[in-house]
Amino acid sequence: MIDFDEIDVWAPLLTEALEEHAPQHVREKLHAAPIEFVEDARDLLFTLVDRDLLIDATLEWIQGTELAGYHGTRLTDAELTSILADGLIPLKAEMRRDRLVRALSPHPLWNSVAEQLDSVIRSHGQGAAVGKREGQVHLTLSKGALTTGFNHYLTHGSEFDLCVARALLGIEGLDLMKRDGRPTVIQVAVPGRQALEAAHPFFDIADMRARGDVPNIINEFLEAWSFRFVHASFETRTLRTDCGMIFWSTVPASWILGCETLTESDLEDRLQ
């Protein structure tokens, strides 16, 4: 399995896969370039080699392996046990009701807003009041980014729950979500083909290439790989890469490799 955050492991493998299209003399030019940003290293690479052949080779490499994906949320012990048994199930808005009641009911104004809960759940579920989330499971490519760059899933839990809590009780509702469950990171091994498909939920790879874009996941790996030749100490776990994967069906329990329960101080330390 390839974990994007472990560049020391996967970079030599990608170098081997790209050797025909980006041989040693190309890598030496990257090493000598005065480049500051990862995207600039990729852009230079594309001036030195055949861009399409390089994308093709990277695509084939990813399709032939498994990629680590990460899901962050807040869970009780019972919820974690359920996920390990049944997998990550696509959001069903009405199924979030128990957690919302559990988290929000201690608020002194709860009784005055409780009767609105079901209508707010419907409006944020099938009604998509603040964006469609119904029927989806989300993973991201980088654990480092999940725990430091956009860790609100770990501090507050489901983004859907956050939206409902805010609609009912404002900032105080958000504060209550922080007290429910424990921050948990779930690591998933995703077959490469499924990972690429999930990273293009609305525009497929062919569409992106037709309009001149580098496909998702392929872009992240090529940026990091080329930048590593410029800066040998560069670590992908520090990049805060936001590359999501959306699944429209259950992420099976057989794909789950493990779960890490963090403490609140863990999250604070990782933001330093």
C-alpha positions in Angstrom: 0.0 0.0 0.0 1.2 3.5 -0.8 0.7 6.2 1.9 1.1 9.7 0.5 2.6 10.9 3.8 5.5 8.3 3.5 7.4 9.8 0.7 10.6 8.0 1.6 8.8 4.7 0.9 6.9 5.6 -2.3 9.2 8.1 -4.1 11.8 5.4 -5.2 8.9 3.2 -6.5 7.5 6.1 -8.5 11.0 6.9 -9.8 11.3 3.4 -11.1 7.9 3.6 -12.7 8.8 6.9 -14.4 12.4 6.0 -15.4 11.6 5.7 -19.1 10.0 9.1 -19.2 11.9 11.0 -16.5 15.4 9.6 -16.5 18.4 10.6 -14.4 19.3 13.7 -16.4 15.8 15.1 -16.0 16.0 14.5 -12.2 19.3 16.3 -12.1 17.8 19.4 -13.7 15.1 19.4 -11.1 17.7 19.1 -8.3 19.6 22.1 -9.7 16.5 24.3 -10.1 16.0 27.3 -7.7 12.4 26.4 -6.9 10.4 27.3 -3.8 6.9 25.8 -4.4 5.8 22.3 -5.2 3.7 23.2 -8.2 6.6 25.0 -9.8 8.7 21.8 -9.6 5.9 19.9 -11.4 5.6 22.7 -14.0 9.4 22.5 -14.7 9.1 18.7 -15.0 6.4 19.1 -17.6 8.8 21.3 -19.7 11.5 18.6 -19.6 9.4 15.5 -20.5 6.3 14.5 -22.4 3.5 15.5 -20.0 0.9 13.0 -21.3 3.3 10.1 -21.2 4.3 11.0 -17.6 0.6 11.2 -16.6 -0.1 7.9 -18.3 2.8 6.2 -16.4 1.7 7.7 -13.1 -1.9 6.7 -13.7 -0.8 3.1 -14.4 1.4 3.0 -11.3 -1.5 4.2 -9.0 -4.0 1.8 -10.7 -1.6 -1.1 -9.8 -1.5 -0.5 -6.1 -3.5 0.4 -3.1 -3.6 3.9 -1.6 -4.1 4.9 2.0 -7.1 7.0 2.6 -8.1 8.7 5.9 -11.4 9.5 7.5 -11.6 11.7 10.6 -14.5 12.1 13.0 -15.5 11.9 16.6 -16.8 8.6 17.8 -18.1 6.8 20.9 -16.8 3.3 21.6 -20.1 1.9 20.3 -19.8 3.9 17.1 -16.3 2.8 16.5 -17.3 -0.9 17.0 -20.0 -0.4 14.5 -17.7 1.0 11.9 -15.2 -1.8 12.3 -18.0 -4.3 11.8 -20.0 -2.7 9.0 -17.6 -0.2 7.3 -18.0 3.5 6.7 -21.7 3.9 5.6 -22.8 6.8 3.4 -24.5 9.6 5.3 -28.2 9.2 5.9 -29.4 12.4 7.5 -32.0 10.9 9.7 -29.4 8.5 11.2 -27.6 11.5 12.7 -30.4 12.3 15.0 -29.3 10.3 18.0 -25.8 11.9 18.0 -27.3 15.4 17.6 -29.7 14.9 20.5 -27.0 13.3 22.7 -24.6 16.2 22.0 -27.0 19.2 22.0 -29.6 18.3 24.7 -27.4 19.5 27.6 -27.9 23.1 26.3 -30.2 25.1 28.5 -32.3 26.2 25.5 -32.6 22.7 24.1 -36.3 22.3 24.9 -37.1 25.4 22.9 -35.3 24.2 19.7 -35.8 20.4 20.0 -39.0 20.5 17.9 -37.1 22.0 15.0 -34.5 19.2 14.9 -36.2 17.0 12.4 -37.0 19.8 9.9 -33.4 21.1 10.1 -32.1 17.6 9.6 -34.3 17.2 6.5 -33.3 20.6 5.1 -29.6 19.9 5.5 -30.0 16.3 4.2 -32.1 15.8 1.2 -32.7 19.5 1.1 -29.0 20.2 0.7 -29.4 23.5 2.4 -25.6 24.1 2.7 -24.3 21.6 0.1 -25.1 18.0 -0.7 -23.7 15.4 1.7 -26.4 12.8 1.7 -25.3 9.4 0.4 -21.6 10.1 0.6 -18.5 8.8 2.5 -15.4 11.1 2.4 -11.8 10.1 2.7 -8.7 12.2 2.2 -5.2 11.4 0.9 -3.1 12.8 3.7 -3.3 12.0 7.4 -0.9 14.9 8.1 -3.3 17.3 6.4 -6.3 15.8 8.2 -4.8 16.3 11.7 -3.3 19.7 11.1 -4.7 21.5 8.1 -8.4 20.8 8.3 -9.0 19.0 11.6 -12.5 20.3 12.3 -13.7 16.8 11.6 -11.7 15.6 14.6 -12.5 18.5 16.9 -16.2 18.6 16.1 -17.2 15.4 14.2 -19.4 15.1 11.1 -19.6 18.3 9.0 -23.3 17.5 8.5 -23.8 17.5 12.3 -21.9 20.8 12.6 -24.2 22.5 10.1 -27.3 21.2 12.0 -25.9 22.2 15.4 -25.1 25.7 14.1 -28.5 26.2 12.6 -30.2 25.2 15.9 -27.9 26.7 18.6 -25.3 28.8 16.8 -21.7 28.9 18.2 -22.8 27.3 21.4 -24.1 24.3 19.4 -20.6 23.9 17.8 -19.0 24.0 21.3 -21.3 21.1 22.4 -20.2 19.0 19.4 -16.6 19.3 20.6 -17.6 17.4 23.8 -19.2 14.4 22.2 -17.1 11.3 21.3 -13.4 11.2 20.9 -11.3 12.3 17.9 -10.6 9.2 15.7 -8.6 8.7 12.5 -9.6 5.7 10.4 -7.0 4.4 7.9 -8.4 2.7 4.8 -6.6 0.8 2.1 -8.3 1.8 -1.2 -7.6 -0.1 -4.4 -5.9 2.4 -6.8 -8.6 2.3 -9.5 -11.4 3.0 -6.9 -9.3 5.8 -5.3 -8.9 7.5 -8.7 -12.6 7.2 -9.4 -13.5 8.6 -6.0 -11.2 11.5 -6.4 -13.1 12.5 -9.6 -16.8 12.4 -8.4 -18.0 15.0 -10.8 -15.5 15.3 -13.7 -13.7 12.1 -14.7 -10.0 11.8 -15.6 -10.6 12.1 -19.3 -12.6 15.3 -18.8 -9.8 16.8 -16.7 -7.2 16.0 -19.2 -9.3 17.3 -22.1 -9.4 20.7 -20.4 -5.7 20.7 -19.7 -5.8 19.8 -16.0 -3.7 17.1 -14.2 -6.0 14.5 -12.7 -6.4 14.5 -8.9 -4.1 12.2 -6.9 -1.8 12.0 -10.0 -1.2 15.7 -9.6 -0.4 15.5 -5.9 2.0 12.6 -6.4 3.8 14.3 -9.3 4.1 17.6 -7.4 5.6 16.0 -4.3 7.8 13.6 -6.3 9.4 16.4 -8.4 9.8 18.7 -5.5 11.6 16.0 -3.5 14.5 16.3 -6.0 14.7 20.0 -5.4 14.5 19.8 -1.6 15.8 16.4 -0.3 14.4 17.1 3.2 10.9 17.7 2.0 8.2 15.6 3.7 4.7 15.2 2.3 3.1 14.9 5.7 3.8 18.6 6.3 2.3 19.7 3.0 -1.3 19.8 4.2 -2.5 18.4 1.0 -6.3 18.5 0.6 -7.2 15.8 -1.9 -10.5 14.2 -1.2 -12.2 11.0 -2.3 -16.0 10.7 -2.3 -17.6 7.2 -2.2 -21.3 6.7 -3.0 -21.5 3.3 -1.4 -20.2 1.7 1.8 -16.4 1.7 2.3 -16.2 -2.0 3.4 -14.8 -3.0 6.8 -12.3 -5.2 4.9 -10.6 -2.1 3.7 -10.1 -0.6 7.2 -6.6 -1.1 8.4 -6.8 0.5 11.7 -8.1 3.3 13.9 -6.2 5.9 16.0 -8.0 7.6 18.9 -6.4 11.0 19.6 -6.6 13.2 22.7 -7.6 16.8 22.5 -4.0 17.7 23.4 -2.8 15.7 20.4 -4.8 17.9 18.1 -3.4 21.1 19.8 0.2 19.8 19.5 -0.3 19.0 15.8 -1.4 22.6 15.2 1.8 24.0 16.6 
